[in-house]
Amino acid sequence: MLNGVTGAAEVPTVAVNSSRIGDLEFENQDLPVIFTWIMGNADGILGVAGFDDQRIDVDFKKDRVSVLASSGRRPHYSL
């Protein structure tokens, strides 16, 4: 069962030998096949499952998403 912001559905999975996102490398995972109507017609998604020791930074001004190793400290935000 895949649960998203705009809905939920039973979806097939595909076996992935390895994938790399930023500094992270994942091996031997069964990942869901995403149908665009489930995720508000997005081309893809980045979920947070498996990012236990990582930090995800989203910079909307620079149109950039970074996945980095976490220092374990809360980030400092300035407005």
N, C-alpha and C positions, 0 to 999 in steps of 0.2 A: 504494500500500500504506500503510495507516494502522497504526502500531504504538502500542499503549498498554500500560499497566501490566498489564492483565488479559488481553490478547490482541492479535491482529493480524488484519486483514482487508482485502481490496480493497474500496474504497468509491467511490461516485461523487463528483464534485466539482460545485460550483456557482460560476459567475462572480459576483464581488461588485465593484461599481464603487467603493465606498468604505466604510470602517468606522472608527469612532473608539473607542479604549479609553484612558481617562484623557487624558494629554497627547499621545497618539500618534494619528496618522491614517494609514491604509493605503489605497492605491488600486490598482484593477485586479488583484485577486488571485483565483486559483482555490482555493477552500477545500473541505476534505473535508466530506461529509455524515456526521455521527456517528450511529451506531446505539447506543442506550443499552446494549445487552448487551455491546458492545465495551468500554465504559468503566465497567463495574461498576454499571450502571443510573443513572449520573449524568445530570442534565438537560443538562449541557453541560460543556465543558472550556476551559481557557485554556492553550494550549501556549506554549512559549518560542521557537519559530521566529520570526525577524524582530525579536527584542528585543535586538539587538546593543548598542545604546547606551542601554538602559533598565534600570531597576531594578524588580523586582516585590516589593512588601512584602505580607506576609500577617499580619494581626492577628487571631488566633483569638478573643481575648477580646472584641474589638469587632465581630467578624464582618465584616471589611472586607478587601478586596484593592485595592491601589493600584499603578498603573503610572506611573512617573515617569522623567524624564530622569536618566541616571546621571551622577554626579560623577566616576566612575572610581576612587573610593576604596572600600575595603572598609567595610561598616557596622560600627559599634561596638555590640556586644551586651552587655547586662547581665542577669544572671539574678537 
